[in-house]
Each structure stands twice: as C-alpha cells, then as structure tokens.
Amino acid sequence: MIEDITTLFASDVFSDAVMQEKLPKNIYKALKKSIQKGTHLELDVANVVAEAMKDWAIEKGATHFTHWFQPMTGTTAEKHDSFIAPVDNGKIIMEFSGSSLVKGEPDASSFPSGGLRCTFEARGYTIWDTTSNAFVKDGSLYIPTAFCSYGGESLDKKTPLLRSMQVISKEATRILKLFGNDSVKSVIPTVGPEQEYFLICKHLYQQRPDLVFTGRTLLGAPPPKGQEFDDHYFGAIEPKISAFMQELDREMWKKGIEAKTKHNETAPSQYEIAPVFNTTSVATDHNQLTMELIRTIADKHNLVALLHEKPFSGVNGSGKHNNWSLATDTGFNLLDAGETPSENAQFLLFLVAVIKAIDEYQDLLRVSATSAGNDHRLGAYEAPPAIISMFLGEELTAILEAFENGTAYCPKTKTQMDIGANVLPYFPKDKTDRNRTSPFAFTGNKFEFRMLGSSFNTAGPNIVLNTAVADVLSEFASVLEKSKDFKKDLAKLIKTTFSNHKRIVFNGNNYSEEWQEEAKKRGLSNLKSTVDVLPKFIEKTNIELFVKHKVFSENEIHSRYEILMSSYVKTIRIEGLTMLDIIKRQIVPSIIAYQDELAKTLKSKKSCGSFDVSLEEFILERISKLSGSMLQKLITLDRNLFYPLQDNNIAKVATYYRDVTLNTMNELRRIVDELETMVAAKHWPIPTYAELLFNL
C-alpha cells in the first residue's frame, strides 16, 4: 500500500493545525498573537498549552520532554525529564506545567562561554522559542529553545538569530511603508539550506581513527580514479543509498521538514538534500535536525555520514548553500524582480541595499563561513574563493549601470530555446545564466551564499546578513522619510549606492587567477584562513554594527571570538594527536613488518645464489629512507603540538598551529601517503581511499 505523504507530513509535529485542534479557541488566539507580535506569553495560557502538548506527545509515545537548544559547540544539546510526578499510594501522574514549557535550567558550566561567566557559575536558562514548533522524536517531546546565562547573555546561536530577524523586519517594514505598503506588518527573512554529505561503509569507518576522532582523513594516497569523469554527479542512485534516502525523506517529512531535492553530488560517495524555503529560525532548526537525521538513519543502514567540509583530500569537499531572501507577512518575496525589474523601484532599492551591505560588511560575511575544516575547502577550485563578491547576472547589472549612467535600459526580449530536435518542446530561455563560482549569487528571487561548510549552523551567516542589510535599510529609510521628492530621491539613492559599491559585483570566473588580481585592485579582502578572518569580528566597526541593533552585546562578540579561535586550536591539536597515534601504533608496525618480510625474501634469494634482487633492494631502500624522514617529522609534530600551549594568547597559539603545526602535518602526510603506495596491501593497516570511496 502506498503511504499518503500528505497525512505523514508533520505527523510528529505540534503544528498549527494540531494547536487549532487541541487548544481552546481563546488559548489558540492568545498563543498566535504572542507569536505574531512577539509579546509576552501569560502563564495561564502557557499552562493550557503545556497540558495539550503533553497529552498529544504521550499519544505519540513520548514519556519525556527536553528543551532542545544550540550552544556554541557546533551541535545541539538536550536534557530529558520525564512527565512523571509522584502522588499518594506510590502512584504517579503525567504532569507538564506552563513554567516547565516556557523555561528550563540546564547546567551551563560545561558549555563554551568565551569568558562570559566563571566555570563555577553553573546556572543557565533555556527559553521556549514559540516561533518554532515542538516535535516528538525517540520517545521525547522536543521543545526548541534559546539558551542564555544567569546574567542574561546569549550562550547560543538561536538568540542572536531571533534578534537579527526582529531588526530586519523593523527596518524593511519602514521601507515598505514609504512605498505605500501599509498592510505589511512584518518582513521575514527566509532560508533554504542545501546540505551536502558523504556516506561510507560503517565497518571501514570504524577502522579509521582519523575519521572517528576528526571527521576527516588525515592520511590517504589518492585512488587511481577520483571524480575525473564526473560520472557520479546526478548519476543513478545506488539501491543501498536509495533505501537510506527514502527513509531520510520519510523521517524529515514526519518532522515537518519539507525535503524536496536529493541527488548524487560531484565526488564519489557524496550526496545532497535540499528543502523548500522556510522562516530563517525554523529553517535553522530544521537543518540541525536534518544533519542529525542523516547521521542516525545512515547508521541504521550500516553507513556513516561524514559532514566534515573536507573529509577526503583530492576530491570535492562538502558545502551548505544558504539561499536567503525576504518575504512579507502577506506572502510577497521582496527579492522577486518580476517580469520588468527595471520598472520595479522597490525591488531595486532592496537589491542595492544588499549590495551595499555585502560590500561594507564583506569581512563579517567571511567570518560567518570560517572554520578549521572550511579552510581546507575554500579557494580549492571546488568552492568559492576566500574573496567575497556578488553575482548579479547580465540583466540586473545592465539595469543598475543604466541607472548609474542616466541612460535608458533596453530589456532583452525572452527568446525560445530551440536545440534542434523537433520532438523536444520549446521553452523560454532565462534572461541570465547562473554562476556556481560566485560566493554570493543572485539566482532569480534569492541570494545563494555558497561559502558555508557542510557542518555549519546556518544561524551565523544569517545573523550577519540580516543585521548588515537591516543597517543599510535603516539608513535608506532615514533618508527617504525626510524626502520632499520621493521618486527623485529614490532614483538618486539607487544610483549613488550602486556607484559607490559596485566593486563587490563580479559576474565572471571567481576561480581564475585574474580575478584574484582584479579583486586586490578593487580593495576587496582576501582572508584565506580562520586565523586571518576571526580578528575582523572584533574590529570596532563590526562591533558597533551589532551593538547598535542589539543583536550582540560587545561582551557577547568578544566571547564568540574567543570560542571560535579556541575551537580552531582544539581542532588542529586533536588532528595532530590523532595523526601521531595512527602512525605510531598502526603505520610504523606495519612498515616494520613489511620491511622484515622483504629482508627475509632478499636473504633467501641471495642464499640460493640468485642475482635478481634489484627490486627488493630498491623497495627496501626507498621505504627505509621514507621511514627515516617520517621519524623526524613525528618528533617535530610531537613538539609542535605541545610547545605553543605555554602561551596564553589564543591568537598567537592559533597562528603557530596554522603556520607550523599544520605544515608539519602536511609534510608528514606526504611521506606516509607515498609509503602507502609502496607497502603491500596485506600489510597496510587502514582502509584506503579506493576502499572508502568506492565500496558502497
């Protein structure tokens, strides 16, 4: 029997439809009013909602509830409490109060705070995010929440995201009122994150300590075949993977995630899934849940999902494309140019606002996409370079240039595509091509920010986008609200804004060396590593932006800087220690065993009077030489991992790890990878790239 997807969808979600069914009308209206207007939820309303939510969750098999939040660890966190409450005669009842729904108190002492509080200051609060629906999973009711310290500082990624959404709604609504759109009460930033990931066999993963501890292969010679033929991309999905994807779709649909697209990606064993657009905070929650479901469902199929940005050297890494737009509460997309964008002044004003925001705060956008893992990916001719630029396409660029030059724009007429086979129907050709090399590309009714790494929480880049664009819209509104001649001043504002910030627009090949030089001439930043990028976060201008709009306090910014820099150091240190452990405990004994076998073969052949021993002697000599070099690099790496920790300056430690430790690791890897190609397969102790990537 074919399952009814419409019935399955959101069946595990305490959705609006469920609320209408389970809640008294007055309570439902009070809750919706609180959500839509961002007002305080009264306790008597929360009590009724909690009781209905509990009863619904128990019907779904739940015995516990948890406040589900997103601390500064890069993952989600949860603490589960049962609904049971003791009563007389040794009995229990199932209980859940409004206060338990609205507020939780997890121990905050072990979560990163970047110095916002002392270790002994343990109290933290989780606060129900009413804009994101609760859901049931694995016998618990999951309640999406924000997370803050006892002093009220944000300790998570959700809180500043909600603040940024509030700010851009306020400023965008000011602009819309100037165009006579008085019916719009709020503007909602929307996101549709495309998620890339790798799948490998579980039994092979368990034999690779580097994948287990770091998420990426620290050693591994390239296989004879990689992705040269592009035969995996959009290819037929293997039955084993198809079964996994079908279950993933089903579980995502049950959780209300509108999974839409799935396909093979460029590299062998690489895949992608993409949802329909949603409100940014909800999309962020959904993406965190998607990554968790990818991992847990893969495990059921004896697979392991790798979400690291660069799990394999020499083949494409995994990104997460953040498709960002703005929509009104009346359902209108503000970045939809319409059929005649040259005549759509409102659209053009929002467009140049984004251009100005990306130009002025390009370093912040780069900060939002940085990590030790993503450093391996960006600029590697598979992902955008480290330079922030925007792709607008021919039509929009020509329209804005006409504005700048005071000339008339002559729109291209839509042409029909005719590719020469009569049996194929004609279809209208798009007015502009797409540019997959651009880090920030306009793709019709949205901007696609392509720099994010696969494991990233989408909150970070969207906090930057929302706040930066809101800042520009606030500036525009302040100018136009004082205007005596709105149309004239509007045209002037569009013209001057584009003229002053068009350096950020580039429609060509972002991978080319010529663009690197051209970007330098334009004065665009080229921040190639996390160590270069993170100090930009705490520059005065960037701090002022966030503080002005109350998205971050200055202390919250500095705490995040410390957390991110510390995470970079910890990541490389763990990678270095893992590399040492694999080589010392697995690679070295295997090489010695193979050398011993070669030496015995050589001795045996010589004792028999054979003169044909040149092959064994050559291999033995080459392996001995490489082994000597490996030993020296092992000693150096061991020293490099511990020496910098004596310094209390986290930026200096991070710089040392990037410039010294990583270089030593790369040199050591080159030696071991060559040894892999020389040592007999039966002696090599860990699965090779050929086995990992082509064994599904």
C-alpha positions in Angstrom: 0.0 0.0 0.0 1.3 3.5 -0.9 1.7 5.7 2.1 -0.2 9.0 2.0 2.6 11.6 2.2 0.1 14.4 3.0 -1.0 12.5 6.1 2.5 11.6 7.0 3.8 15.2 6.7 4.4 16.9 10.1 2.7 13.9 11.9 5.4 14.2 14.6 5.0 18.0 15.0 2.8 20.0 17.4 1.9 22.1 14.3 -0.5 25.0 13.9 -3.2 22.5 12.7 -2.7 20.4 15.9 -2.8 23.5 18.0 -6.1 24.5 16.5 -7.5 21.0 17.2 -6.1 20.6 20.7 -6.4 24.1 22.2 -9.5 26.1 23.2 -10.1 28.9 20.8 -9.2 31.7 23.2 -5.9 30.0 24.1 -5.0 29.4 20.5 -5.7 33.0 19.6 -3.6 34.2 22.6 -0.7 32.0 21.6 -0.8 33.1 17.9 -1.0 36.7 19.0 2.1 36.2 21.2 4.0 34.5 18.3 3.0 37.0 15.6 3.5 40.2 17.7 6.4 38.9 19.8 4.6 39.7 23.0 4.9 38.0 26.4 3.0 34.7 26.9 0.9 34.7 30.0 1.4 31.8 32.4 -2.3 30.8 32.4 -2.1 30.4 28.6 1.2 28.5 28.8 -0.3 26.1 31.3 -3.1 25.2 28.9 -0.7 24.8 26.0 1.6 22.7 28.1 -1.2 20.3 29.1 -2.4 19.9 25.5 1.2 19.5 24.3 1.9 16.8 26.9 -1.3 14.8 26.1 -0.5 15.0 22.3 3.1 13.9 22.9 2.0 11.0 25.1 -0.4 9.8 22.4 2.7 9.8 20.1 4.6 7.5 22.6 6.6 10.2 24.5 7.5 9.7 28.1 9.9 12.6 28.4 10.4 16.2 27.3 13.5 18.2 26.5 14.4 21.8 25.9 16.4 21.5 22.6 19.0 24.3 22.1 22.0 25.3 20.1 25.0 26.2 22.3 28.3 27.4 20.9 29.6 23.8 20.4 28.5 23.5 16.8 25.9 20.9 17.7 22.6 20.8 19.5 22.1 20.0 23.2 19.3 18.3 25.2 18.4 17.2 28.7 15.5 14.9 29.1 13.0 14.9 32.0 10.1 12.5 32.3 6.5 13.7 32.6 6.0 11.5 35.8 5.2 13.1 39.1 4.6 11.1 42.3 1.2 11.1 44.1 -0.2 9.3 47.2 -0.1 5.5 47.5 3.1 5.2 45.4 1.3 6.1 42.2 2.3 8.6 39.6 0.6 11.0 37.2 1.9 12.5 34.0 2.5 16.2 34.5 3.8 19.1 32.5 3.3 22.7 33.6 3.4 26.0 31.7 6.5 27.1 33.6 8.3 23.8 32.5 7.3 24.5 28.9 8.5 28.1 29.0 11.7 27.8 31.0 14.3 25.2 31.7 17.5 25.3 33.8 20.3 23.1 32.3 23.8 23.2 33.8 25.6 25.9 31.8 29.0 25.4 33.3 30.4 23.0 30.8 29.2 24.8 27.7 31.6 27.3 25.9 31.0 30.9 27.1 34.2 32.6 26.0 34.7 34.2 29.4 31.1 35.4 29.8 31.0 33.6 33.2 33.2 31.7 35.5 33.2 27.9 35.5 31.6 27.7 38.9 28.7 29.9 37.7 26.6 27.0 36.6 23.1 28.3 36.2 21.7 28.7 32.6 18.2 29.2 31.2 16.5 27.7 28.2 13.5 29.7 26.9 10.8 28.3 24.7 11.0 29.7 21.1 7.3 29.9 20.3 8.1 30.6 16.6 9.4 27.0 16.1 7.2 24.0 16.5 7.7 21.3 19.1 8.0 17.8 17.9 8.3 14.2 19.1 11.4 12.1 18.5 12.7 8.9 20.1 10.1 8.9 22.9 10.6 12.6 23.9 8.9 15.9 23.3 11.4 18.3 21.8 10.9 21.9 22.6 13.1 24.4 20.5 14.6 26.9 22.9 17.0 29.8 23.2 19.9 29.5 25.8 21.3 32.2 28.0 23.4 32.7 31.1 22.2 33.7 34.6 23.2 37.2 33.7 21.1 37.2 30.5 24.0 36.9 28.0 23.3 34.8 24.9 25.2 31.4 25.1 23.7 30.1 21.9 23.2 30.7 18.2 19.4 30.9 18.2 19.0 34.1 20.4 21.1 36.5 18.2 19.4 35.0 15.1 16.0 35.9 16.5 17.2 39.4 17.4 18.6 39.9 13.9 15.3 38.7 12.4 13.5 41.3 14.5 15.8 44.1 13.4 15.5 43.4 9.7 11.7 43.1 10.0 11.5 46.5 11.6 13.7 48.3 9.1 12.3 46.6 6.0 8.8 47.5 7.1 9.8 51.1 7.3 10.9 51.0 3.7 7.7 49.3 2.6 5.6 51.9 4.2 7.3 54.6 2.1 6.1 52.7 -1.0 2.5 52.7 0.4 2.6 49.1 1.6 0.8 49.8 4.9 -0.8 46.3 5.1 2.6 44.7 5.7 3.1 44.2 9.5 6.4 42.3 9.4 9.1 41.1 7.0 10.5 37.6 7.4 14.0 36.5 6.2 13.7 33.1 4.7 16.3 30.4 4.0 16.6 27.1 2.1 19.9 25.4 3.0 21.2 22.8 0.5 23.0 20.1 2.5 25.9 18.1 1.1 27.4 15.0 2.8 29.4 11.8 2.2 28.3 8.2 3.0 30.8 5.4 3.6 30.6 1.9 5.0 30.4 1.7 8.7 32.9 -1.2 9.1 35.5 0.8 7.1 34.9 4.0 9.1 35.5 2.1 12.3 39.0 1.1 11.1 39.9 4.8 10.5 40.7 6.6 13.8 41.1 9.9 11.9 37.5 9.7 10.7 36.2 8.7 14.1 38.0 11.5 16.0 38.2 14.3 13.5 35.7 13.7 10.7 38.3 13.8 8.0 41.1 11.6 6.7 44.5 12.8 7.9 46.3 10.2 5.7 45.5 8.6 2.4 47.0 8.3 -1.1 44.7 9.3 -4.0 42.9 6.3 -5.6 43.6 5.5 -9.3 40.2 7.1 -10.1 38.6 10.0 -8.4 35.9 12.3 -9.9 37.6 12.9 -13.2 34.8 11.6 -15.3 32.0 13.4 -13.4 30.1 10.1 -13.6 28.8 10.2 -10.1 27.2 13.7 -10.3 23.5 13.3 -10.8 24.0 9.7 -11.6 21.6 6.9 -10.9 21.3 6.5 -7.1 22.5 3.1 -5.9 19.9 0.8 -4.3 21.6 0.9 -0.9 21.7 4.7 -1.0 18.2 5.0 -2.3 16.9 2.9 0.6 18.7 5.3 3.0 17.4 8.4 1.2 13.8 7.1 1.2 13.9 6.6 5.0 15.6 10.0 5.4 12.8 11.7 3.4 10.1 9.9 5.4 11.6 10.9 8.8 12.2 14.5 7.6 8.6 14.8 6.4 7.3 13.4 9.7 9.2 16.2 11.4 7.7 18.8 9.2 10.8 19.4 7.1 9.9 20.0 3.5 12.6 17.8 1.9 12.4 18.5 -1.8 15.6 17.6 -3.8 18.1 14.7 -3.5 20.8 13.6 -5.8 24.4 12.3 -6.2 26.9 15.1 -5.8 30.2 15.6 -7.6 32.6 13.4 -5.6 32.3 9.6 -5.3 30.1 8.7 -2.3 28.9 12.3 -2.0 25.2 13.3 -1.9 22.9 16.3 -1.4 19.5 17.0 0.0 17.7 20.4 -0.1 14.4 21.6 1.5 11.8 24.2 0.5 12.3 27.7 1.9 11.2 28.5 5.4 11.4 31.2 8.0 15.1 31.5 8.9 14.9 30.4 12.5 12.7 27.4 11.6 15.0 26.6 8.7 18.0 26.7 11.1 16.2 24.3 13.5 15.3 22.1 10.6 18.8 22.0 9.2 20.2 21.0 12.6 17.6 18.2 12.8 18.4 17.2 9.2 22.1 16.7 9.9 21.2 14.6 13.0 18.7 12.5 10.9 21.3 12.0 8.2 23.7 10.6 10.8 21.3 8.4 12.7 19.5 7.0 9.7 22.8 6.3 7.9 23.8 4.2 11.0 20.7 2.1 10.6 21.8 1.2 7.1 25.3 0.3 8.2 26.6 3.5 6.8 28.3 6.5 8.3 27.6 10.1 7.2 30.5 12.5 7.0 29.6 16.2 7.4 33.1 17.5 7.5 33.9 20.2 4.9 36.9 18.2 3.5 36.8 14.5 4.6 38.9 13.4 1.6 41.9 15.2 0.1 41.9 15.4 -3.7 38.1 15.3 -4.2 35.4 17.9 -3.7 34.5 18.8 -0.1 31.0 19.4 1.2 29.3 22.7 1.5 26.0 24.1 2.5 24.4 26.7 0.2 22.4 29.2 2.2 19.6 30.5 -0.1 18.4 33.8 1.6 15.5 36.0 0.8 13.0 38.4 2.3 9.2 37.9 2.4 6.4 39.9 3.8 3.8 38.6 6.1 1.4 39.0 3.2 3.4 36.4 1.2 5.3 38.7 -1.2 9.0 38.0 -2.0 10.9 41.3 -1.8 13.7 39.9 -3.9 11.5 38.8 -6.8 12.3 41.2 -9.6 9.1 40.5 -11.6 8.9 40.5 -15.3 10.2 44.1 -15.6 12.8 44.6 -12.9 13.9 47.9 -14.5 10.5 49.3 -13.6 10.4 47.8 -10.1 11.9 50.5 -7.9 11.1 48.8 -4.7 13.0 45.7 -5.8 15.9 47.8 -7.0 16.1 49.6 -3.7 16.2 46.3 -1.7 18.8 45.0 -4.3 21.2 47.9 -3.8 20.7 47.6 0.0 22.0 44.1 -0.2 24.9 45.2 -2.5 25.9 47.9 0.0 25.6 45.6 3.0 27.8 42.9 1.4 30.4 45.4 0.3 30.6 47.2 3.7 30.5 44.1 5.8 32.3 41.6 3.5 34.7 40.7 6.3 31.8 39.8 8.6 30.3 37.5 6.0 33.6 35.9 5.6 33.8 35.4 9.4 30.5 33.6 9.3 31.9 31.0 6.9 35.2 30.3 8.6 36.4 27.2 10.5 39.5 24.9 10.5 37.6 22.5 8.4 36.4 25.0 5.8 39.9 26.4 5.4 40.7 23.1 3.5 37.8 23.8 1.1 37.5 27.5 0.2 39.5 28.5 -2.8 40.3 24.9 -3.8 38.6 25.3 -7.3 35.6 23.4 -6.0 34.1 26.1 -3.8 34.1 29.9 -3.9 37.4 31.6 -3.1 38.0 33.4 0.1 37.1 36.7 -1.6 33.6 37.9 -1.1 31.9 39.1 -4.2 28.4 39.2 -5.7 27.0 37.8 -8.9 24.0 39.7 -10.3 23.9 38.5 -13.9 23.8 40.4 -17.1 20.3 41.9 -16.8 20.4 43.3 -13.3 23.9 44.6 -13.8 22.8 46.3 -17.0 19.8 47.9 -15.3 21.9 49.3 -12.4 24.6 50.5 -14.9 21.8 52.3 -16.8 20.7 54.0 -13.5 24.3 55.0 -12.8 24.9 56.4 -16.3 21.5 58.1 -16.6 20.6 56.1 -19.7 17.6 54.2 -20.7 17.6 50.4 -20.2 16.5 48.3 -23.2 15.3 45.0 -21.9 16.1 41.8 -23.8 13.1 40.0 -25.2 12.6 36.5 -24.0 13.8 34.0 -26.6 12.6 30.5 -27.0 15.1 27.7 -26.7 15.4 25.6 -29.8 18.0 22.9 -29.6 17.4 21.3 -33.0 15.3 18.3 -32.2 11.7 18.7 -33.4 10.3 16.3 -30.8 11.6 18.5 -28.0 9.3 21.4 -26.9 10.4 25.0 -27.0 10.8 26.7 -23.6 11.6 30.3 -22.7 15.3 31.0 -22.1 16.2 32.7 -18.8 17.5 36.2 -19.1 20.8 35.4 -17.3 23.0 32.4 -16.6 23.9 31.1 -13.2 27.4 31.4 -11.7 28.5 28.5 -9.5 31.9 30.0 -8.8 30.4 33.1 -7.0 30.3 33.1 -3.2 27.1 35.2 -3.2 25.0 34.9 -6.3 21.6 36.2 -7.2 19.6 33.3 -8.5 16.2 34.8 -9.6 14.4 35.6 -6.3 17.1 35.0 -3.7 20.8 35.2 -3.0 22.7 32.0 -2.6 25.6 32.2 -0.1 27.8 29.3 -1.1 30.8 29.6 1.3 29.3 27.7 4.3 30.8 24.4 5.2 28.7 21.2 5.4 28.7 21.0 9.2 27.9 24.7 9.8 24.9 26.0 11.8 23.1 28.4 9.4 22.4 30.8 12.2 25.9 32.5 11.8 25.7 33.7 8.2 22.1 34.7 8.5 22.7 36.8 11.6 25.3 38.7 9.6 23.0 39.0 6.5 20.0 40.1 8.5 21.9 42.7 10.6 24.0 44.1 7.8 21.0 44.5 5.4 18.9 45.9 8.2 21.6 48.5 8.9 21.5 49.7 5.3 17.7 49.7 5.1 17.7 51.8 8.3 20.0 54.3 6.6 17.8 54.4 3.5 14.6 54.8 5.5 16.1 57.8 7.4 17.0 59.5 4.1 13.7 58.8 2.3 11.5 59.6 5.2 12.7 63.2 5.0 12.4 63.4 1.3 10.4 66.2 -0.4 10.5 64.5 -3.8 10.3 60.7 -3.2 10.8 59.5 -6.7 13.7 61.8 -7.5 15.5 61.0 -4.2 14.8 57.3 -4.6 16.4 57.2 -8.1 19.3 59.2 -6.7 19.8 56.7 -3.8 19.7 53.7 -6.1 22.2 55.3 -8.4 24.7 56.5 -5.8 24.5 53.3 -3.8 25.4 51.2 -6.8 28.1 53.6 -8.0 29.7 53.5 -4.5 29.6 49.8 -4.0 29.7 48.2 -7.5 33.2 46.9 -6.8 31.7 44.0 -4.9 29.8 42.9 -8.1 31.7 40.4 -10.3 29.9 38.2 -12.9 33.0 36.3 -14.1 35.0 33.2 -13.1 35.8 33.5 -9.4 38.3 30.6 -9.7 40.6 32.5 -12.1 44.0 34.0 -11.1 43.0 37.1 -13.0 40.1 37.7 -10.5 42.5 37.4 -7.6 44.5 40.3 -9.0 41.4 42.3 -10.0 39.8 41.9 -6.5 43.0 43.2 -5.0 42.8 46.3 -7.2 39.2 46.8 -6.1 40.2 46.7 -2.5 38.3 43.6 -1.7 39.5 41.4 1.2 41.2 38.0 0.6 41.3 36.4 4.0 42.5 32.9 3.4 42.4 31.2 6.8 40.5 31.3 10.1 43.4 32.9 11.8 43.3 35.8 9.3 39.5 36.1 9.5 38.5 36.0 13.1 40.2 39.2 14.2 37.8 41.0 11.8 34.9 40.0 14.1 36.2 42.2 16.9 37.0 45.3 14.8 35.4 48.5 16.0 33.1 49.0 13.0 31.7 45.4 13.2 31.2 45.6 17.0 29.3 48.9 16.5 27.0 47.3 13.9 25.8 44.5 16.2 25.7 46.6 19.4 23.7 49.4 17.6 21.0 46.9 16.6 21.1 45.0 19.8 21.9 41.7 18.1 25.1 41.1 20.2 26.5 43.0 23.1 30.2 43.8 23.0 30.9 41.1 25.6 28.9 38.5 23.5 31.0 39.4 20.4 34.3 39.0 22.3 33.2 35.8 23.9 32.4 34.3 20.4 35.7 35.4 19.1 37.4 33.5 22.0 35.2 30.4 21.4 35.8 30.3 17.7 39.6 30.9 18.0 39.8 28.2 20.7 37.8 25.8 18.6 40.3 26.3 15.7 43.3 25.4 18.1 41.5 22.4 19.6 40.6 21.1 16.1 44.1 21.1 14.8 45.5 19.8 18.1 43.1 16.8 18.1 44.0 16.2 14.4 47.7 16.3 15.2 47.4 13.9 18.2 45.3 11.5 16.1 47.8 11.5 13.3 50.6 10.7 15.8 48.5 7.9 17.3 47.7 6.3 13.9 51.3 6.5 12.6 52.9 5.3 15.9 50.5 2.5 16.7 49.4 1.3 13.2 51.6 2.6 10.4 55.0 2.1 11.9 54.4 -1.6 13.0 53.0 -2.4 9.5 56.0 -0.8 7.8 58.4 -2.7 10.0 56.5 -6.0 9.3 56.8 -5.4 5.5 60.4 -4.4 5.7 61.1 -7.6 7.7 59.3 -9.7 5.0 61.3 -8.0 2.3 64.6 -8.5 4.1 63.8 -12.2 4.6 62.9 -12.6 0.9 66.1 -10.8 -0.1 68.2 -13.0 2.2 66.5 -16.2 0.9 67.1 -15.3 -2.7 70.8 -14.4 -2.0 71.3 -17.7 -0.2 70.0 -19.5 -3.2 72.6 -17.7 -5.4 70.0 -15.5 -7.1 71.4 -12.3 -8.6 67.9 -10.9 -9.4 67.3 -9.0 -6.2 67.3 -5.4 -7.5 63.5 -4.9 -7.0 63.6 -6.0 -3.3 66.7 -3.9 -2.7 65.1 -0.8 -4.3 61.9 -1.1 -2.4 63.6 -1.7 0.9 66.0 1.2 0.4 63.2 3.6 -0.6 61.0 2.5 2.4 63.9 2.8 4.8 64.6 6.3 3.5 61.0 7.4 3.8 60.8 5.8 7.3 63.7 7.9 8.4 62.1 11.1 7.2 58.8 10.0 8.8 60.5 9.6 12.2 62.0 13.1 12.1 58.6 14.6 11.2 56.9 12.6 14.0 59.4 14.1 16.5 58.8 17.6 15.1 55.0 17.2 15.2 55.1 15.9 18.8 57.0 19.1 19.8 54.8 21.4 17.7 51.6 20.2 19.4 52.7 21.0 22.9 55.1 23.9 22.7 52.5 26.7 21.8 50.2 25.8 24.7 52.5 27.7 27.1 51.3 30.9 25.5 48.0 32.5 27.0 47.4 34.5 23.8 44.9 32.4 21.9 45.5 34.3 18.6 49.3 33.6 18.8 48.7 29.9 19.5 46.3 29.7 16.6 48.8 31.3 14.3 51.5 28.9 15.4 49.2 25.9 14.8 48.4 27.2 11.3 51.9 28.2 10.2 54.0 25.5 11.9 51.9 22.5 13.1 49.7 22.2 10.0 52.7 22.4 7.8 54.4 19.7 9.7 51.3 17.5 9.4 51.1 18.1 5.7 54.8 17.1 5.3 54.3 14.0 7.4 51.2 13.1 5.4 53.1 13.3 2.1 55.6 10.8 3.4 53.1 8.4 4.7 51.0 8.6 1.6 54.0 7.6 -0.5 54.6 4.7 1.8 51.1 3.6 1.3 51.8 3.2 -2.4 54.8 1.0 -1.7 53.8 -1.2 1.2 51.9 -4.4 0.3 48.2 -4.2 0.6 48.0 -7.0 3.2 50.3 -5.0 5.5 48.6 -1.6 5.2 46.6 -1.3 8.4 43.8 1.2 7.5 41.3 1.3 4.6 42.5 3.2 1.6 40.7 5.9 -0.4 39.8 3.3 -3.0 38.0 1.2 -0.4 36.3 4.2 1.4 35.0 5.9 -1.7 34.2 3.0 -4.0 33.0 0.3 -1.7 29.2 1.1 -1.4 
